[in-house]
């Protein structure tokens, strides 16, 4: 399993949990001593078992496609119907253009009743046509992978950008013709109700939602609290959030313990805009967060314990690192190394690495 996360503006970061030594890797890391095949094999095998245990029932914790725009309070959320479709053809070979009627907006003020959008759905290629269409764009949404036909209805999320011109870039959707997806609609409306009750300064509704029975509602609520200046400035709010994370870390369900670590991820990495903490960390990223990460180090699931070690090392790094300094973390080995950005280039490694911005790292990776 691979994840790649880029942390904009504040750092150059590449986070890739991978098997210890990929088979195609031509050069072992210069930062970790050689391991015997027996030892590295045992490490990989133990992590495979832990990964299987953790993600065997992860479908219950998986955020729906619509969660992306729900996480952004400035995006529009609304019910739409397809009124016209132009499938790929001459002059428009690789995308399907869709006209949408706005039936009801659940979030965002706009007088637009018609939107123009693009779908990445394309008709099946003729038999024997082996020329592939290379799609190098971002991950598609449910809207992209269902054939759009006139009359289709969706619940979609799209940013405010270009809405006044009647364009919509859809980055999350629910297909209302699919029973399982449509059943998410009441949960979406419930989260929007929590958001509305919270307004711009009342963190109480989001604190209550940390105990919600729906994991993704808990997760989005925790994210909002971490981003909230009001919550960051309130010791009661900070304590309540971390107490909820502590409760999840002590759960018998691996998925809930993993969920708690995901809550703490933005507390161990700068989150884009400069915050008041060291190196742009959120202000609530303090010793209490570190204590929770130390608690998770002893998790019986090694995948979770590895993640806790990585988060802990990044937390300590960003609390004290200077400009242009980097860290490389090897969670399965419980090792990390700090070094200047210039020494990071050209190093072959199997681990996680992150850097603070500085004269040597400003051009990114």
N, C-alpha and C positions, 0 to 999 in steps of 0.2 A: 504494500500500500504506500502511495506517495502523496505527499501534500507539498505544495509550493506556496509560500506566502510572501508577498512583498510589502514592506511597511513604508508607505510613501512619506516623503519629505524629511523624516527624522533619521532614517537609517537605511543602510543597505542590508537586507536580510534574506537569507535563503535557508528554509527549514525543510529538510528532506529526511524523514525517518525511513531508512532502507535496510535491507539485509546487510550484515556486517561487511562482507566483501562481495560486491556483485561479480558474477562469473566473468563478465566481459571487461572488468576493470583491468587495465594494463599495468597500473602502478598502485601499490598499496599506499595508504596514507603515510606521509612523511612525519606525521605527528603522533602516531601510535605504534608501539613496538609490534613486531611480527608475532602472530599467533599461529599455533599449530592448527592443522586442518581439523583435528579432533576437537580442540577447544572452540574454534570459531563455529564448527558444525553444531556443537552442543548449545552454543548461545543462540544460533539461528533457530534450532529446533524448539528450544524453550520459548522463544518469542512467537514462533508460529502457533504453538499451543495456546499461549496467552491471548494472541490476536483472535484466534478462533473462539475462545471462550467469551471474550469481550464483545465481539461483533456478531455472534450467533443470533442474538435477538435485538440487534441495534435498530431494526426497522421500527421498533416502538419509540425510539428516541430521535429518529431522523426528522429533520425539519422539512416541511413541505416546500414545494417550489415557490409558493407565494410568500414564504418567510423572508426572502431577500428584500423585496420592496417594503414589506411590513417593518423591517428593521430600520428603514430610512424614513423618519417622520415627515420628510418633505416630499416624498413620492406620492403619486396619485394611486388610489385603489378604486376600482369600479367594475360594475357589470356591463358587458358589451355584447353586441350581436354582430355577426358577420353579414354585411349587406352586399359586398361585391368582392370578387377574387380575380386577380390576373396572374395566371400561372406562368412559370418561366417560358420564355420564348425569345423571339428576335428582339434584340435591344435590351433584354432583361433576362439573361441566360441562367443566372444562378440563384435567384430568389423569387419568392411568391409575394406579390403585393396584395394587401388586404385592406378593404375599407370597413371600418367598424362604426356602428352606431352606439353612442353612450346611453345605456338604459338608465343607469343610476350610479352616481359617484358616492362612495362611502368615505372617501378622504380626499381633500383638495378642492378648492373652489375654482371652477372653470365654467365658462359659458359654451365651450365647445360641445357640440352634439355629434360631431363626426370626426373620426381620427383615421389617419393613414399609417399603416404599420407594415413591416416586412416579416415574413415567416421564412425560416430556413428549410421548410418542407419543399421537396422537389419530387416530381413524378418518378416512378421506377424507370430505370434506364432500359432501352430496348435490349432484347436478348442478343448476345454476341458483342454488344458494345462494351469494351473493356477499359475505356478511357475513364479513369476515376475523377470525380470532382473532389478536389482537396479543400476541406473546410478547416481553415486555420484560425477561425474566430473563437470568441469565448464560448463556454459551455452553453448549449441551447436550453430553452425552457420547454415546458409542456406545450406552450403555444406553437413552438417551432416544429414539434415532432408529430403533431396531429394534422392530417390533411384538412386545410380550411375549406369549408363549403358554406354557401349562403345559408343562413339560419343557425349556424353553430353559435353557442353562447359560452362565454368565458367570464371568469372573474380575474382581472388582470391588475398588475402593478407596473407603473411606468413613471419615469422622472419628470419633473416640471419642465426640463429643457425642451424647447420646441413645441410645447403643448399649445401655446397661443397661435402657432402656425398650423395647428391641426395634425402634427406628427407625434407619434408615440413609439418610443423604443421600449419594448416590453421585456422586462427582466424577471418576471415571475408570473405564474398563472395557475388557474384551476380550470379544468375542462368540466363544465357543468353537465355534460352528457355522460360523464363517467360517475357512476354511483359512489364509488369509494372516494373520489376526489370531491364530488359535490357535498359529501357529508362533512367536509372540512369547513364549509361556509359558516356554520354557526360559531365555530371556534375563531375564525377570522373576525367575525363581527364582535365576538366577546373581547378579543384582544383590542380591537379598535375602541370598544367601550371603556376598557381599562385606560387606554391612552388618552381618551377624551376626558375622563374623570381626573387624570393626573395633571392635565394641562401642562404649563411650562414650569411649574415650581412645586407641585404637590407630589412628593414621591410615595405617599402612602399607598395608593392603588397598586403601584408596581411592587412594593414590598409585600403586600398581601398576595400578589400573583406569584411570588417565589414559591408558594405552597400549592400552586395549581396542579391539578391532576394531569395536565397535558405538558409533557416535557418542553416542547418548543415554545410554549407560552412562558414557562419559567425562564427559559434561556433568553428570549427577547427582553423580558422584564429585567433580568440581571444585567443585560447589555445596556439597557436604557439607564439603569441606576449608576453603572460605572461611568457612563458618559455624562451624567447629570452633575452640573456644578453645585446644585442645591444639595444633592446627596453627598457629594465629596466634602462639602463644608459642614455636614451634620454628623457628629460622632454617633448619634443614635441610628442614623440610616446606614452608615458604614458598618457598624456592629451587627445590625440586623441582617445585612447582606452576607457578611462573612459567617454569621451563625448558621444561615441557611446552607451555605457552601459546606460548612463543617458537618452539618446533618447529613448531607448527601455523601460526603467522603466516608462516613461511618455506616453507610447503607450496606446491606448484604447483596445488593444488585450491582454487578460491575458497571452496568450502563449508567447508573446514577452517580457512581464514583467518578467515572470518566466525564460525565456532565459537569460535575463540580470543577474539575480541572480546566474544562473549556471556559467556564465562567472566569477563571483566574488568568486566562491567557492574556487579555489586554492589560492585566495588572503586572505582567512581566515583560511586556514589550510596549514601546511608545506606539500610540494609536493613530498617528497621522498629524493632527494639529498639536502644536506644542502645549503640553499640560504643565501644571505647576510643580510636579515632582522632578526628581533628578532625570536628566536626559529626556525630559518630556513625558515621563510616566504620569499616570493619573495620581492625584494627591492621596487617594486612599491606598496606594501601593506602599504599605508600610510593614512594620515587623509582624503584624497579625497575619498578613498574607504569607509571609515567609514561614510562620509557624504551621499554617495549613499545608504548605508544600512539604515541609519536613514530615508532617503526619502522613502524607500520601506516599512518602518514600518507602514505607513499610507495607504497602498494599500487597496482598497475596498474588494479585495479577501482575506479572512482570511488565506487561505492556503499559499498564497504568503507572507502575513504579518508575519505569523508564521516562514516561512523560513528565512525572513529578520531578525527577532529577533534572531533566532538560529545563523545565520551567524555573526550578530553583536556581540553576546556574545562570540563566538569563536574568532573573530577578536580581541576583547579587551583582552581575555584570553591569546592568544599567543603573544600579544604585551608585556605582563608583567609577565607571569607565570614563576616560578622557576622550577628547575629539580624535577621530580616526583610529580608534582602538577596536579590535575584533576579538571574538571568542569562537572557538570551535568546541562543540560538545559531542561526546560519544556516550550516549545514555546507557547502552548495554554494558559498557566497561566501567561506568561511573567515573569517567575522566573528562577533563576539559583543559583547554590551553588558551591563553590570551596572547595576542601578538598584534603588531601594527598591520594596518590594512595592506601595505605593500608586500608584506611577507605572505599574505593569504593568496595572492594571485599565483596561479600555476600549480597550486597544491592539490593533489588528488586526495579526496577524503570521502569517508562514509560517515557522515554525522550531520549535525546542525550547526550552522554558523550565522552570526549576526555581527553588525558593525555599527558604531555610532558615526554620525556624519562628521566630516572633518576635511581638511585640505586634500588628503590623499584619497578619500572615499566619496567625494562629492559627485563624481561622475557616474556612480551606481555600478551595478553588476548585472 
